[in-house]
Amino acid sequence: MSTAATPKGERRRQALVEAAADLILEGGIEAVRHRAVATRAGLPLASTTYYFDSLDDLVACAVHFNGERELEAMRARVRDIEELPRSLEGTADLIVDLLIGPGEGDDRLERERLISRYERCVATARYPELRAVQARMREQVDELLTDLLERCGRAVHTRDVRRLVAVVDGAVLGGLGESDPDPRALARGILLDVVESVAPPAEGATAER
């Protein structure tokens, strides 16, 4: 058994992944450097090259880790949604909460989290290793959004669900470029115009809220 495959080796490797993941959230992918990661993890500098084939390999693992953290938070939100027919407005609010976040807590940290998410999307053009990670995440987000819409008493046109994601993505990117961004309000306003065509109320469903 190699040292990297031992329990101690796995713990060290995971510590490096989590350190790189936190650096990405704080400063983007460019913040991931061998010394910065090792220092954050409290490990020798050589550990980054010992446990990973390259810095790009470490970045891909860190991006995947951050993605899984986001997805787990999304899964928890969907699990908490009661199966109940909802109005257009109520449905739009839940979509915004799922794809952007509930808007609670530190506004600065929320902004940094969103920036990190969209930097990850753009980075797929520079880092081929991230493309498969990003594709898997997109599929899982689509599945979670479909589950949410069905819980809201809507007949989902699965092939069009990505339109809703694209609407929110566009609103967030536009908002982040403004001095006083309010991507939640912008995304909600646009969703009100498109939700009915992508996910109309299911037959016999009467919206309660």
DOSE-240223 format. One record per residue: residue in one letter; x, y, z of N, C-alpha, C, O, CB in turn. Coordinates in steps of 0.2 Angstrom, whole numbers. Glycine has a CB too. Example, Ala and Ser with C-alpha at 12.3 -4.5 7.8 and 13.67 -1.06 7.14 Angstrom:
# DOSE-240223
[A,[66,-28,39],[62,-22,39],[66,-16,39],[71,-17,42],[57,-22,45]]
[S,[64,-11,35],[68,-5,36],[64,0,39],[67,6,40],[70,-3,29]]
//
This chain:
# DOSE-240223
[M,[4,-6,0],[0,0,0],[4,6,0],[9,7,4],[-5,0,6]]
[S,[3,11,-4],[7,17,-5],[5,22,1],[0,21,4],[6,21,-11]]
[T,[10,26,3],[8,31,8],[2,35,7],[-1,36,12],[14,35,9]]
[A,[1,37,1],[-5,41,-1],[-11,37,0],[-16,40,1],[-4,43,-8]]
[A,[-11,31,0],[-17,27,1],[-19,25,8],[-24,22,10],[-17,20,-3]]
[T,[-14,26,13],[-15,25,20],[-20,30,23],[-21,35,20],[-9,25,24]]
[P,[-23,28,28],[-28,33,31],[-25,40,33],[-28,45,32],[-30,30,38]]
[K,[-18,40,35],[-15,46,36],[-14,50,29],[-15,56,29],[-8,45,39]]
[G,[-12,46,24],[-12,49,18],[-18,52,15],[-18,57,12],[-9,44,13]]
[E,[-24,48,16],[-30,51,14],[-32,57,17],[-35,62,15],[-35,45,15]]
[R,[-31,57,24],[-32,63,28],[-28,69,25],[-31,75,25],[-31,62,35]]
[R,[-22,68,24],[-18,74,22],[-20,76,15],[-21,82,13],[-11,71,21]]
[R,[-22,71,10],[-24,73,4],[-31,77,4],[-32,82,1],[-25,67,-1]]
[Q,[-35,75,9],[-42,78,9],[-41,85,12],[-44,90,11],[-46,74,14]]
[A,[-36,86,17],[-34,92,20],[-32,97,15],[-34,103,15],[-29,92,25]]
[L,[-28,95,10],[-26,99,4],[-31,101,0],[-32,107,-2],[-20,95,0]]
[V,[-36,96,-2],[-42,98,-6],[-46,103,-2],[-48,108,-6],[-46,92,-7]]
[E,[-47,103,4],[-52,107,7],[-48,114,8],[-51,119,7],[-53,105,14]]
[A,[-42,114,9],[-38,120,9],[-38,124,2],[-40,130,2],[-30,119,11]]
[A,[-37,120,-3],[-38,123,-10],[-45,126,-11],[-46,131,-14],[-36,118,-15]]
[A,[-50,122,-9],[-57,124,-10],[-58,130,-6],[-62,135,-9],[-62,118,-7]]
[D,[-56,131,0],[-57,137,3],[-54,143,0],[-56,149,0],[-55,137,11]]
[L,[-48,142,-3],[-44,147,-6],[-48,150,-12],[-48,155,-14],[-37,145,-8]]
[I,[-51,145,-16],[-55,147,-22],[-61,151,-20],[-62,156,-23],[-57,140,-25]]
[L,[-64,149,-14],[-69,153,-12],[-67,161,-10],[-71,165,-11],[-73,150,-6]]
[E,[-61,161,-8],[-59,168,-5],[-56,172,-11],[-56,178,-11],[-54,167,0]]
[G,[-52,168,-15],[-49,172,-20],[-49,170,-27],[-45,172,-32],[-42,173,-18]]
[G,[-53,165,-29],[-53,162,-35],[-48,157,-37],[-44,156,-32],[-53,168,-40]]
[I,[-48,154,-42],[-44,148,-44],[-37,151,-44],[-32,147,-43],[-46,145,-51]]
[E,[-35,157,-46],[-29,159,-46],[-25,160,-39],[-19,160,-39],[-29,166,-49]]
[A,[-29,159,-34],[-27,159,-27],[-24,152,-25],[-20,152,-20],[-32,161,-22]]
[V,[-25,147,-29],[-23,141,-28],[-15,140,-30],[-14,139,-36],[-27,135,-31]]
[R,[-11,140,-26],[-4,139,-27],[-1,134,-22],[-4,133,-17],[0,146,-26]]
[H,[4,131,-24],[7,126,-20],[8,128,-13],[6,125,-8],[13,123,-23]]
[R,[12,133,-12],[14,136,-5],[7,138,-1],[7,136,5],[18,141,-6]]
[A,[3,141,-5],[-3,144,-1],[-7,138,1],[-10,138,7],[-7,148,-6]]
[V,[-8,133,-3],[-12,127,-1],[-9,123,5],[-12,122,10],[-13,122,-7]]
[A,[-2,122,4],[1,118,10],[1,122,16],[0,119,22],[8,117,8]]
[T,[2,129,16],[2,133,22],[-5,133,25],[-6,132,31],[4,140,20]]
[R,[-10,133,21],[-17,133,24],[-19,126,27],[-22,126,32],[-22,135,18]]
[A,[-16,121,24],[-18,114,26],[-13,112,32],[-14,107,36],[-17,109,21]]
[G,[-8,116,33],[-3,115,39],[1,109,37],[3,105,42],[-7,114,45]]
[L,[3,108,31],[7,103,28],[13,105,25],[14,111,23],[3,98,24]]
[P,[18,101,24],[25,103,20],[23,105,13],[18,102,10],[30,97,20]]
[L,[27,109,10],[26,112,4],[26,106,-1],[22,106,-6],[31,117,2]]
[A,[30,101,0],[31,95,-5],[25,91,-5],[24,87,-10],[37,91,-3]]
[S,[20,92,0],[14,87,0],[10,88,-6],[6,84,-8],[11,88,6]]
[T,[9,94,-9],[5,96,-14],[7,92,-21],[3,89,-24],[4,103,-16]]
[T,[13,91,-22],[16,88,-28],[16,80,-26],[16,76,-31],[23,90,-30]]
[Y,[16,78,-20],[16,71,-18],[9,68,-19],[9,62,-22],[19,70,-11]]
[Y,[4,72,-17],[-3,69,-17],[-6,70,-24],[-12,67,-25],[-6,71,-11]]
[F,[-4,75,-28],[-7,77,-34],[-3,77,-40],[3,79,-39],[-11,84,-33]]
[D,[-5,75,-45],[-1,74,-51],[1,81,-54],[7,82,-57],[-5,71,-57]]
[S,[-3,86,-53],[-2,93,-55],[-6,98,-51],[-10,96,-47],[-3,94,-62]]
[L,[-4,104,-52],[-9,109,-48],[-16,109,-51],[-21,110,-48],[-6,116,-49]]
[D,[-16,108,-58],[-23,108,-61],[-27,102,-58],[-33,102,-57],[-22,107,-69]]
[D,[-23,96,-57],[-27,91,-53],[-30,93,-47],[-35,91,-45],[-22,85,-53]]
[L,[-26,96,-43],[-28,99,-36],[-34,104,-37],[-39,103,-33],[-22,102,-32]]
[V,[-33,108,-42],[-39,113,-43],[-45,109,-45],[-51,111,-42],[-37,118,-49]]
[A,[-45,104,-49],[-51,100,-51],[-54,97,-45],[-60,97,-44],[-49,95,-56]]
[C,[-50,94,-41],[-53,91,-35],[-56,96,-30],[-61,95,-27],[-47,87,-31]]
[A,[-53,102,-29],[-55,107,-25],[-62,110,-28],[-67,111,-24],[-50,113,-24]]
[V,[-62,111,-34],[-69,113,-38],[-74,108,-36],[-80,110,-35],[-67,114,-45]]
[H,[-72,102,-37],[-77,96,-36],[-80,97,-29],[-86,96,-27],[-74,90,-38]]
[F,[-75,98,-24],[-77,98,-17],[-82,104,-16],[-87,103,-12],[-71,99,-13]]
[N,[-80,110,-18],[-85,115,-18],[-91,114,-21],[-97,116,-18],[-82,122,-21]]
[G,[-91,111,-27],[-98,109,-30],[-102,105,-26],[-108,106,-25],[-96,106,-37]]
[E,[-99,100,-23],[-103,95,-18],[-105,99,-12],[-111,97,-10],[-98,89,-16]]
[R,[-102,103,-10],[-104,107,-4],[-111,111,-6],[-116,112,-2],[-99,112,-1]]
[E,[-110,114,-12],[-116,118,-15],[-122,113,-16],[-128,115,-14],[-114,122,-21]]
[L,[-121,108,-19],[-126,103,-20],[-129,100,-14],[-135,99,-14],[-123,97,-25]]
[E,[-125,99,-9],[-128,96,-3],[-133,102,0],[-138,100,3],[-123,94,2]]
[A,[-131,108,0],[-135,113,3],[-142,114,-1],[-147,115,1],[-132,120,3]]
[M,[-141,113,-8],[-147,113,-12],[-152,107,-11],[-158,108,-11],[-145,113,-20]]
[R,[-149,101,-10],[-153,95,-8],[-157,96,-2],[-162,94,-1],[-148,89,-8]]
[A,[-153,99,3],[-157,101,9],[-163,105,8],[-168,104,11],[-152,104,15]]
[R,[-162,110,4],[-167,115,3],[-173,112,0],[-179,113,2],[-165,121,-1]]
[V,[-172,107,-5],[-177,104,-9],[-181,99,-4],[-187,98,-4],[-174,100,-15]]
[R,[-177,96,0],[-180,91,5],[-185,94,10],[-190,91,12],[-175,87,9]]
[D,[-183,101,11],[-188,104,16],[-194,107,13],[-198,110,16],[-184,110,19]]
[I,[-195,107,6],[-200,109,2],[-206,105,3],[-206,99,1],[-199,111,-5]]
[E,[-212,107,6],[-218,103,6],[-221,102,-1],[-221,107,-4],[-223,106,11]]
[E,[-223,96,-2],[-227,95,-8],[-234,98,-8],[-238,96,-5],[-227,87,-10]]
[L,[-234,104,-11],[-240,108,-11],[-240,113,-17],[-236,116,-19],[-240,112,-4]]
[P,[-246,113,-21],[-247,117,-27],[-245,125,-24],[-248,127,-20],[-254,117,-30]]
[R,[-241,128,-28],[-239,135,-27],[-241,139,-32],[-241,137,-38],[-232,135,-24]]
[S,[-241,146,-31],[-243,151,-36],[-236,152,-40],[-231,149,-38],[-245,157,-32]]
[L,[-237,156,-45],[-231,158,-49],[-226,161,-45],[-220,160,-45],[-233,162,-55]]
[E,[-228,166,-41],[-224,170,-37],[-220,165,-32],[-214,166,-30],[-227,175,-33]]
[G,[-224,161,-28],[-221,156,-23],[-216,152,-26],[-211,150,-24],[-226,152,-20]]
[T,[-217,149,-32],[-213,145,-36],[-206,149,-38],[-201,146,-37],[-216,142,-42]]
[A,[-207,155,-40],[-201,159,-42],[-197,160,-36],[-191,160,-37],[-203,165,-45]]
[D,[-200,161,-30],[-196,163,-24],[-192,156,-23],[-186,157,-21],[-201,164,-19]]
[L,[-195,151,-23],[-191,144,-21],[-186,143,-26],[-180,140,-24],[-196,139,-21]]
[I,[-187,144,-33],[-181,143,-38],[-175,148,-36],[-170,146,-36],[-184,145,-45]]
[V,[-177,154,-35],[-171,159,-33],[-168,156,-27],[-162,157,-26],[-174,166,-32]]
[D,[-171,154,-22],[-168,152,-16],[-164,146,-17],[-158,145,-14],[-173,150,-10]]
[L,[-166,141,-22],[-162,135,-23],[-156,137,-27],[-150,135,-25],[-166,131,-27]]
[L,[-156,141,-32],[-151,142,-37],[-146,148,-35],[-140,148,-37],[-154,144,-44]]
[I,[-149,153,-31],[-144,158,-28],[-143,157,-21],[-137,159,-19],[-148,165,-30]]
[G,[-148,155,-17],[-147,155,-10],[-152,159,-7],[-155,163,-10],[-140,157,-8]]
[P,[-154,157,0],[-159,160,3],[-158,168,5],[-163,171,7],[-161,157,9]]
[G,[-152,170,3],[-151,178,5],[-151,179,12],[-152,185,14],[-156,182,1]]
[E,[-148,175,16],[-148,176,23],[-140,176,25],[-136,172,22],[-152,171,27]]
[G,[-138,181,29],[-131,181,32],[-128,187,29],[-130,192,27],[-128,174,30]]
[D,[-121,186,29],[-116,191,27],[-117,192,19],[-115,188,15],[-109,189,29]]
[D,[-119,198,17],[-119,200,10],[-113,199,6],[-113,197,1],[-122,207,9]]
[R,[-107,201,10],[-101,201,6],[-99,193,5],[-96,192,0],[-95,204,11]]
[L,[-100,189,10],[-98,182,9],[-103,179,4],[-101,175,0],[-99,178,16]]
[E,[-109,181,3],[-114,179,-2],[-111,181,-9],[-112,177,-13],[-121,181,0]]
[R,[-109,187,-9],[-106,189,-16],[-100,185,-18],[-100,183,-24],[-105,197,-15]]
[E,[-96,184,-13],[-90,180,-15],[-91,173,-17],[-88,170,-21],[-85,180,-9]]
[R,[-96,170,-13],[-98,163,-15],[-101,163,-22],[-99,158,-26],[-104,161,-10]]
[L,[-105,168,-24],[-108,168,-31],[-102,169,-36],[-102,166,-41],[-113,174,-31]]
[I,[-98,174,-34],[-92,175,-39],[-88,169,-40],[-86,167,-46],[-87,181,-36]]
[S,[-87,165,-35],[-83,159,-35],[-87,154,-40],[-83,150,-44],[-82,156,-28]]
[R,[-93,154,-39],[-97,149,-43],[-96,150,-50],[-96,146,-54],[-104,149,-41]]
[Y,[-97,157,-52],[-97,158,-59],[-90,158,-62],[-89,157,-68],[-100,165,-61]]
[E,[-85,160,-58],[-78,159,-60],[-77,152,-62],[-73,150,-67],[-73,161,-55]]
[R,[-80,147,-58],[-79,140,-60],[-82,138,-66],[-79,134,-70],[-82,136,-54]]
[C,[-87,141,-68],[-90,140,-75],[-86,142,-80],[-85,139,-85],[-97,144,-75]]
[V,[-83,148,-80],[-79,151,-85],[-72,147,-85],[-69,146,-91],[-77,159,-83]]
[A,[-70,145,-79],[-64,141,-79],[-64,135,-83],[-58,132,-85],[-62,140,-72]]
[T,[-69,132,-85],[-70,126,-89],[-66,127,-95],[-64,122,-99],[-77,123,-89]]
[A,[-66,133,-98],[-63,134,-104],[-55,134,-104],[-52,132,-109],[-65,141,-107]]
[R,[-53,135,-98],[-45,135,-97],[-43,129,-94],[-37,126,-95],[-43,141,-92]]
[Y,[-47,125,-90],[-45,119,-87],[-50,113,-89],[-55,112,-87],[-46,120,-79]]
[P,[-47,109,-94],[-51,104,-97],[-53,99,-91],[-58,96,-92],[-47,100,-102]]
[E,[-49,99,-86],[-51,94,-80],[-57,96,-77],[-60,91,-74],[-45,94,-75]]
[L,[-60,102,-78],[-66,104,-74],[-72,103,-78],[-78,103,-76],[-65,111,-73]]
[R,[-71,101,-85],[-77,100,-89],[-82,95,-87],[-88,96,-86],[-75,99,-96]]
[A,[-79,89,-85],[-83,84,-83],[-86,85,-76],[-92,83,-75],[-79,77,-82]]
[V,[-83,88,-72],[-85,90,-65],[-91,95,-66],[-96,94,-63],[-80,94,-61]]
[Q,[-90,100,-70],[-96,105,-72],[-102,102,-75],[-107,103,-73],[-93,111,-76]]
[A,[-101,97,-79],[-106,94,-83],[-110,90,-78],[-116,90,-78],[-104,89,-89]]
[R,[-107,86,-73],[-110,82,-68],[-114,87,-64],[-120,85,-62],[-106,78,-64]]
[M,[-112,92,-62],[-115,97,-58],[-121,100,-61],[-127,100,-58],[-111,103,-55]]
[R,[-121,101,-67],[-127,104,-71],[-132,99,-71],[-138,101,-70],[-125,106,-78]]
[E,[-131,93,-72],[-136,87,-72],[-139,87,-66],[-145,86,-65],[-133,81,-74]]
[Q,[-135,87,-60],[-138,87,-54],[-142,93,-52],[-148,92,-48],[-133,85,-48]]
[V,[-140,99,-54],[-144,105,-53],[-151,104,-56],[-156,106,-54],[-140,111,-55]]
[D,[-151,102,-63],[-157,101,-66],[-162,96,-63],[-168,97,-63],[-155,98,-74]]
[E,[-159,91,-60],[-163,86,-57],[-166,89,-50],[-172,87,-49],[-159,79,-55]]
[L,[-162,93,-47],[-165,96,-41],[-170,101,-42],[-175,101,-39],[-159,99,-37]]
[L,[-169,105,-48],[-174,110,-50],[-181,106,-52],[-186,109,-51],[-171,114,-55]]
[T,[-180,101,-56],[-186,97,-58],[-190,94,-52],[-196,95,-52],[-184,91,-62]]
[D,[-186,92,-47],[-189,89,-41],[-193,95,-37],[-199,94,-35],[-184,86,-36]]
[L,[-190,101,-37],[-193,107,-34],[-199,109,-37],[-205,110,-34],[-188,113,-34]]
[L,[-199,109,-44],[-205,111,-48],[-211,106,-47],[-217,108,-46],[-203,112,-55]]
[E,[-209,100,-47],[-214,95,-46],[-217,95,-39],[-223,94,-38],[-211,87,-47]]
[R,[-213,97,-34],[-216,98,-27],[-220,104,-27],[-225,104,-22],[-210,99,-22]]
[C,[-220,108,-31],[-224,114,-32],[-230,113,-36],[-234,118,-37],[-220,120,-34]]
[G,[-231,107,-38],[-237,105,-41],[-237,107,-49],[-242,110,-51],[-243,108,-38]]
[R,[-231,107,-52],[-230,109,-59],[-228,103,-63],[-225,99,-61],[-225,114,-59]]
[A,[-231,103,-69],[-229,98,-74],[-223,101,-78],[-223,106,-81],[-235,97,-79]]
[V,[-218,97,-76],[-211,100,-79],[-209,97,-86],[-210,91,-87],[-206,97,-74]]
[H,[-208,102,-90],[-205,100,-97],[-197,100,-96],[-194,104,-96],[-207,106,-102]]
[T,[-195,93,-94],[-188,92,-92],[-183,95,-97],[-178,98,-95],[-187,85,-91]]
[R,[-184,95,-103],[-180,97,-108],[-179,105,-108],[-174,107,-111],[-182,95,-115]]
[D,[-183,108,-105],[-183,115,-104],[-181,118,-98],[-180,124,-97],[-190,118,-106]]
[V,[-180,114,-93],[-178,116,-86],[-172,120,-86],[-171,125,-82],[-177,110,-82]]
[R,[-167,119,-91],[-161,123,-91],[-162,130,-93],[-158,134,-91],[-156,120,-96]]
[R,[-168,131,-96],[-169,138,-97],[-170,142,-91],[-168,148,-91],[-176,139,-101]]
[L,[-173,139,-86],[-174,143,-79],[-167,144,-76],[-166,149,-74],[-178,139,-75]]
[V,[-162,139,-77],[-156,140,-74],[-152,145,-78],[-149,150,-75],[-152,133,-75]]
[A,[-153,146,-84],[-150,151,-88],[-152,158,-87],[-148,163,-86],[-151,149,-96]]
[V,[-159,158,-85],[-162,165,-83],[-158,167,-77],[-156,173,-76],[-169,164,-82]]
[V,[-158,163,-72],[-155,165,-66],[-147,166,-66],[-145,171,-64],[-156,159,-60]]
[D,[-144,162,-70],[-137,163,-72],[-136,170,-75],[-131,174,-73],[-134,158,-76]]
[G,[-140,172,-80],[-139,178,-83],[-140,184,-78],[-137,189,-78],[-144,179,-89]]
[A,[-145,183,-74],[-147,189,-69],[-141,190,-64],[-139,195,-62],[-153,187,-65]]
[V,[-138,184,-62],[-133,185,-57],[-127,188,-60],[-124,192,-57],[-131,178,-54]]
[L,[-125,186,-66],[-119,189,-69],[-120,196,-70],[-115,200,-70],[-118,185,-76]]
[G,[-126,198,-72],[-128,205,-73],[-127,209,-67],[-124,214,-67],[-134,206,-77]]
[G,[-130,206,-62],[-130,209,-55],[-123,210,-52],[-121,215,-49],[-134,206,-50]]
[L,[-119,205,-53],[-112,205,-50],[-108,211,-54],[-103,213,-51],[-109,199,-51]]
[G,[-110,213,-60],[-106,218,-63],[-108,225,-61],[-105,230,-64],[-107,217,-71]]
[E,[-113,225,-57],[-116,232,-55],[-113,234,-49],[-111,230,-45],[-124,232,-56]]
[S,[-113,240,-47],[-111,243,-41],[-115,241,-35],[-113,240,-29],[-109,250,-41]]
[D,[-122,240,-36],[-126,239,-31],[-131,233,-33],[-137,234,-35],[-131,245,-29]]
[P,[-128,227,-34],[-131,221,-37],[-137,219,-33],[-137,218,-27],[-127,216,-39]]
[D,[-142,217,-36],[-148,213,-33],[-150,208,-37],[-156,208,-40],[-154,218,-31]]
[P,[-146,203,-38],[-147,197,-43],[-154,193,-41],[-157,191,-45],[-142,193,-43]]
[R,[-155,193,-35],[-161,189,-33],[-168,193,-36],[-172,189,-38],[-162,189,-25]]
[A,[-168,199,-35],[-174,203,-37],[-174,202,-45],[-180,201,-48],[-174,210,-35]]
[L,[-169,203,-48],[-168,203,-55],[-170,196,-58],[-174,195,-63],[-161,205,-58]]
[A,[-167,191,-55],[-169,184,-57],[-176,182,-56],[-180,179,-60],[-165,179,-53]]
[R,[-179,185,-50],[-186,183,-49],[-191,186,-54],[-195,183,-56],[-188,186,-42]]
[G,[-189,193,-56],[-193,196,-60],[-193,193,-67],[-199,192,-70],[-191,203,-61]]
[I,[-188,190,-69],[-187,187,-76],[-191,180,-76],[-194,178,-80],[-180,186,-78]]
[L,[-190,177,-70],[-193,170,-69],[-201,170,-70],[-204,166,-72],[-191,167,-62]]
[L,[-203,176,-67],[-211,177,-67],[-213,176,-75],[-219,175,-76],[-213,183,-64]]
[D,[-209,178,-79],[-211,178,-86],[-210,171,-90],[-213,170,-95],[-207,183,-90]]
[V,[-206,167,-87],[-204,161,-91],[-206,154,-87],[-207,149,-90],[-197,161,-92]]
[V,[-208,155,-81],[-209,148,-77],[-215,145,-80],[-215,139,-81],[-210,150,-70]]
[E,[-220,149,-82],[-227,146,-84],[-226,142,-90],[-229,137,-91],[-232,151,-85]]
[S,[-221,144,-95],[-220,140,-101],[-216,134,-100],[-216,129,-104],[-217,145,-106]]
[V,[-211,134,-95],[-207,128,-94],[-210,123,-89],[-210,117,-90],[-200,131,-91]]
[A,[-214,126,-84],[-217,121,-79],[-224,124,-77],[-225,127,-72],[-212,121,-73]]
[P,[-229,123,-82],[-236,125,-80],[-239,121,-74],[-236,116,-73],[-240,125,-86]]
[P,[-244,124,-71],[-247,120,-66],[-249,113,-68],[-252,112,-74],[-253,124,-63]]
[A,[-248,108,-64],[-250,101,-66],[-258,101,-67],[-261,105,-63],[-247,96,-61]]
[E,[-260,96,-71],[-268,96,-71],[-271,94,-65],[-269,90,-61],[-269,90,-76]]
[G,[-276,98,-63],[-279,97,-57],[-276,101,-51],[-279,101,-45],[-280,90,-55]]
[A,[-270,104,-52],[-267,107,-46],[-270,114,-45],[-270,118,-50],[-259,107,-47]]
[T,[-271,116,-39],[-273,122,-37],[-269,126,-33],[-267,123,-27],[-280,122,-34]]
[A,[-266,131,-35],[-260,134,-31],[-263,137,-24],[-268,140,-24],[-257,140,-35]]
[E,[-260,136,-19],[-262,138,-12],[-257,144,-10],[-260,148,-6],[-261,132,-7]]
[R,[-251,144,-13],[-247,150,-10],[-241,151,-15],[-237,155,-14],[-244,149,-3]]
//
